[in-house]
Amino acid sequence: MIGSRRRSRSTTNVWPGYVDALSALLMLVIFMLLIYVVSQLFLAQTLSDRNSELARLNLRLSELSQLLGLEQNTTAALEQQMLIVQNSFSDSLAENEDLEQRLEASRDQLMRQTADAEARAENLAGMNQKLENKDELSNSQQTMIMRLSNQIASLQNQLRQITAALRLQKEMTVDKEDELENVSRRLNTLLAERINQLEQYQSEFFSRLRDLLAANKNIRIVGDRFLLPSELLFASGSALLGAEGKRELDKLAGVLLDVVETIPADLEWILRIDGHTDRIPINTPQFPSNWELSTARAVAVVRYLADQSVPQNRMVAAGFGEFFPVADGTTPAALQENRRIEIKLTDR
């Protein structure tokens, strides 16, 4: 009975240690979750601030572009007005010269008539009346010349004002161009940051997909592209996906959807699907050339990925026919390498 009590007491004393260990583990998990939540909130706030700054700069760039357009229109209008004033000034000078010539001719004619009158010395009353008329004509011409001179002076004053306004406008345009250049520089910096972000997601997508598809020796990697042989996806001369090809595309869709969840919504990216064929021509009712066959295969891959919930607006399909081979020659191995589907995550 004493032994039984000791065993019971020993068994009961073990639980506090377990409880302490579980409590410490729970506190550690809660602490890690708090750190994760705080980091996510900080990252979301940072991205939001950058997006707001980018939107504000884009709006400012648009406003400056509109202002620059208005300033250029105003400058053009002022230059046109100055041209009109210059033409009017030239016309006034020409008219002034014509009037001076006419006045000089009238004076010469008057002097000749006066000389003739003095030589003949007859009908002095009528001659005096004629002279008075000639004097009135000369006064009228002089008044017209004076008025034209005043107009010319006024036009010259307006021309000086327009020239000063044009000079001020050019200075303001230079300031606007400098400000626009600064905004463009800041915008290019933000765009470069966006490109770096996309490159990080490209690297993650490439690395995870490379590890996932490494078991299939038929799939090749060239640069930043994955090359899937057509035989893996389609039958000869067909654009219908086979079972094995669908399994490989399921892996691709799974990796892509995981990466997409971490990509910001305003980051422009696309999954590019390119179809390629070999040099052997095809001519069937369904596919009159290799262009149609390569395009149909690329579209088939896009449609299947769309059925796996990959966003349709983030994919593009293109067919290149036989015009971009990766292997030279017409050997069976070269032809097989050229029959392929290329997949690349890139920017739009």
C-alpha positions in Angstrom: 0.0 0.0 0.0 2.9 2.4 0.8 4.4 1.5 -2.6 1.2 2.3 -4.3 1.0 5.8 -2.7 4.5 6.5 -3.8 3.8 5.6 -7.4 0.6 7.7 -7.4 2.5 10.7 -6.0 5.3 10.3 -8.5 2.9 10.2 -11.4 1.0 13.2 -10.3 4.1 15.4 -9.9 5.0 15.1 -13.6 2.1 17.3 -15.0 3.3 20.7 -13.7 6.5 20.4 -15.8 4.4 19.6 -18.9 2.1 22.5 -18.2 5.1 24.9 -17.9 6.6 23.6 -21.1 3.3 24.0 -23.0 2.8 27.5 -21.6 6.3 28.6 -22.6 5.7 27.1 -26.1 2.4 28.8 -26.4 3.9 32.2 -25.4 6.7 31.7 -27.9 4.1 31.0 -30.7 2.1 34.0 -29.7 5.2 36.2 -29.7 6.2 35.0 -33.2 2.7 35.6 -34.5 2.8 39.2 -33.1 6.1 39.8 -34.8 4.7 38.5 -38.1 1.6 40.6 -37.9 3.5 43.8 -37.0 6.0 43.2 -39.9 3.1 42.7 -42.3 1.4 45.8 -41.1 4.6 47.8 -41.5 5.2 46.4 -45.0 1.6 47.1 -46.0 2.0 50.7 -44.8 5.3 51.2 -46.6 3.8 49.9 -49.9 0.7 52.1 -49.4 2.9 55.2 -48.8 4.9 54.4 -52.0 1.8 53.9 -54.0 0.3 57.2 -52.7 3.6 59.0 -53.5 3.6 57.5 -57.0 0.0 58.5 -57.7 0.7 62.0 -56.4 3.7 62.4 -58.6 1.8 61.1 -61.6 -0.9 63.7 -60.9 1.7 66.4 -60.5 3.4 65.3 -63.8 0.0 65.5 -65.6 -0.7 69.0 -64.2 2.8 70.2 -65.2 2.4 68.8 -68.7 -0.9 70.6 -69.0 0.6 73.8 -67.7 3.5 73.4 -70.1 1.1 73.0 -73.0 -0.8 76.1 -72.0 2.4 78.1 -71.7 3.6 76.9 -75.1 0.2 77.9 -76.6 0.5 81.4 -75.0 4.0 81.8 -76.3 2.9 80.8 -79.8 0.0 83.3 -79.6 2.4 86.1 -78.4 4.8 85.3 -81.2 2.0 85.4 -83.7 0.8 88.8 -82.3 4.4 90.1 -82.5 4.6 89.0 -86.1 1.3 90.9 -86.9 2.6 94.0 -85.1 5.9 93.8 -87.1 4.0 93.5 -90.3 1.8 96.4 -89.4 4.8 98.4 -88.5 6.5 97.6 -91.8 3.3 98.6 -93.6 3.1 101.9 -91.7 6.7 102.7 -92.6 6.0 102.0 -96.2 2.9 104.2 -96.1 4.9 106.9 -94.4 7.6 106.8 -97.0 4.9 107.0 -99.7 3.3 110.0 -98.1 6.6 111.8 -97.7 7.3 111.2 -101.4 3.8 112.5 -102.3 4.4 115.6 -100.0 7.7 116.3 -101.6 6.2 116.0 -105.1 3.4 118.4 -104.0 5.9 120.9 -102.7 7.9 120.7 -105.9 4.8 121.2 -108.0 3.7 124.1 -105.8 7.1 125.8 -106.2 6.9 125.4 -109.9 3.4 126.9 -110.0 4.6 129.8 -107.8 7.5 130.5 -110.1 5.3 130.4 -113.1 2.8 132.8 -111.4 5.5 135.3 -110.5 6.9 135.1 -114.0 3.6 135.8 -115.7 2.5 138.2 -112.9 -1.2 138.1 -113.9 -4.4 137.3 -112.1 -2.8 137.7 -108.7 -6.0 137.1 -106.7 -6.7 133.8 -108.3 -3.1 132.7 -107.9 -3.2 133.6 -104.2 -6.3 131.5 -103.8 -4.6 128.6 -105.4 -1.6 129.0 -103.2 -3.8 129.0 -100.1 -5.4 125.7 -101.3 -2.0 124.3 -101.8 -1.0 125.3 -98.3 -4.1 123.7 -96.9 -3.2 120.5 -98.8 0.3 120.6 -97.3 -1.1 121.0 -93.8 -3.5 118.1 -94.2 -0.6 115.9 -95.4 1.5 117.0 -92.5 -1.3 116.2 -90.1 -1.6 112.7 -91.6 2.1 112.2 -91.3 2.0 113.3 -87.6 -0.8 110.9 -86.9 1.1 108.0 -88.6 4.2 108.9 -86.6 2.2 108.6 -83.4 0.8 105.3 -84.5 4.3 104.0 -85.3 5.5 105.1 -81.8 2.5 103.3 -80.3 3.3 100.2 -82.2 6.9 100.3 -81.2 5.8 100.6 -77.6 3.6 97.6 -78.0 6.4 95.7 -79.6 8.7 96.4 -76.7 6.0 95.2 -74.3 5.4 92.0 -76.2 9.2 91.4 -76.3 9.4 91.8 -72.6 6.4 89.5 -72.1 8.0 86.9 -74.4 11.3 87.1 -72.4 9.4 86.6 -69.1 7.4 83.7 -70.6 10.6 82.0 -71.7 12.0 82.3 -68.2 8.8 80.8 -66.7 9.0 78.0 -69.3 12.6 77.2 -68.3 11.5 77.0 -64.6 8.6 74.7 -65.5 10.9 72.5 -67.5 13.3 72.3 -64.6 10.5 71.3 -62.2 9.2 68.8 -64.8 12.7 67.3 -65.0 12.9 66.9 -61.2 9.5 65.2 -61.1 10.5 62.9 -64.0 13.7 62.0 -62.1 11.7 61.1 -59.0 9.2 59.2 -61.1 12.0 57.2 -62.7 13.4 56.4 -59.3 10.0 55.0 -58.2 9.7 53.1 -61.4 13.1 51.6 -60.8 12.0 50.5 -57.4 8.9 48.8 -58.9 11.1 47.0 -61.4 13.3 45.8 -58.6 10.3 44.5 -56.8 9.1 42.6 -59.9 12.6 41.1 -60.3 12.4 39.8 -56.8 9.1 38.1 -57.5 10.5 36.8 -60.8 13.5 35.3 -59.0 11.2 33.7 -56.4 8.9 32.2 -59.1 11.9 31.0 -61.2 13.6 29.4 -58.2 10.5 27.6 -56.9 9.4 26.4 -60.3 12.9 25.2 -61.2 13.0 23.1 -58.0 9.5 21.7 -58.7 10.2 20.8 -62.4 13.7 19.6 -61.9 12.6 16.0 -61.8 11.4 16.2 -65.4 14.6 16.0 -67.6 12.7 17.0 -70.7 12.0 20.5 -69.3 14.9 22.9 -70.0 15.8 26.3 -68.6 17.3 28.9 -70.9 18.0 32.2 -69.2 14.8 33.3 -67.4 12.5 31.0 -69.4 11.2 27.5 -69.0 11.2 25.4 -72.2 8.6 22.6 -72.2 8.8 20.2 -75.2 5.6 20.1 -77.3 5.6 16.3 -77.0 5.2 16.7 -73.3 2.0 18.7 -73.8 0.5 17.8 -77.2 0.3 15.0 -79.7 1.9 15.5 -83.1 0.1 18.2 -85.2 -2.4 18.7 -82.4 -3.3 21.6 -80.0 -5.1 19.5 -77.4 -3.4 19.1 -74.1 -2.5 15.6 -72.9 -2.8 14.2 -69.4 1.0 14.4 -68.7 1.1 18.0 -69.9 -1.8 18.9 -67.7 0.0 17.5 -64.7 3.1 19.7 -65.4 0.9 22.8 -65.9 -0.9 22.0 -62.6 2.5 22.4 -60.9 3.2 25.6 -62.7 -0.2 27.0 -61.7 0.3 26.1 -58.1 3.6 27.9 -57.8 2.3 30.9 -59.7 -0.8 31.3 -57.5 1.4 31.1 -54.4 3.7 33.9 -55.7 0.7 36.0 -57.0 -0.6 36.3 -53.5 2.5 38.2 -52.4 2.7 40.5 -55.5 1.1 43.9 -55.0 -2.1 44.5 -57.1 -0.7 47.6 -58.8 2.5 45.9 -59.9 2.2 45.3 -63.7 3.3 41.7 -64.4 2.3 39.1 -67.0 2.9 35.4 -67.6 4.0 35.1 -71.2 3.3 31.8 -73.1 5.1 31.5 -76.4 4.5 28.7 -78.9 7.2 27.4 -81.3 7.3 24.7 -84.0 10.0 23.0 -86.0 10.9 23.7 -89.7 8.7 21.0 -91.1 5.7 22.8 -92.7 2.1 21.9 -91.8 -1.0 22.4 -94.0 -4.2 21.0 -92.6 -7.8 22.4 -92.6 -7.4 23.3 -88.9 -3.8 24.6 -89.2 -2.9 26.1 -92.6 0.7 26.9 -91.3 3.0 26.6 -88.3 1.9 30.0 -87.2 -1.7 28.8 -86.5 -0.4 25.6 -84.8 2.1 27.5 -82.5 -0.6 30.1 -81.6 -3.2 27.5 -80.9 -0.9 25.6 -78.6 0.0 28.8 -76.7 -3.7 29.7 -76.3 -4.5 26.1 -75.1 -1.9 26.5 -72.3 -3.3 29.9 -71.4 -6.9 28.6 -71.3 -5.9 25.6 -69.1 -4.0 27.9 -66.6 -7.1 30.2 -66.5 -9.2 27.2 -65.6 -6.8 26.7 -62.7 -7.6 30.2 -61.4 -4.6 32.0 -62.9 -5.9 35.6 -63.6 -6.7 35.9 -67.3 -5.7 39.5 -67.5 -2.2 38.5 -66.4 -1.4 36.1 -69.3 -0.5 36.6 -72.9 -0.3 34.0 -75.7 1.9 34.3 -78.8 2.8 32.1 -81.7 6.1 32.3 -83.5 5.9 29.4 -85.9 9.3 28.0 -87.0 11.1 31.4 -87.2 12.9 31.4 -83.8 14.7 28.1 -83.4 16.9 27.3 -80.5 18.8 24.5 -82.4 20.2 24.6 -85.9 19.9 21.8 -88.4 17.2 19.3 -89.4 18.2 16.3 -87.3 15.5 14.7 -85.2 17.1 16.0 -82.0 17.2 19.6 -83.4 13.6 19.5 -84.6 12.5 18.2 -81.2 14.3 21.0 -79.3 12.6 23.6 -81.6 9.1 22.2 -80.9 8.5 23.8 -77.6 6.4 26.0 -75.3 8.3 28.9 -73.5 7.0 30.3 -70.2 8.3 33.5 -68.7 7.2 35.8 -65.8 7.9 39.4 -67.0 6.5 42.9 -66.9 3.8 44.3 -69.2 
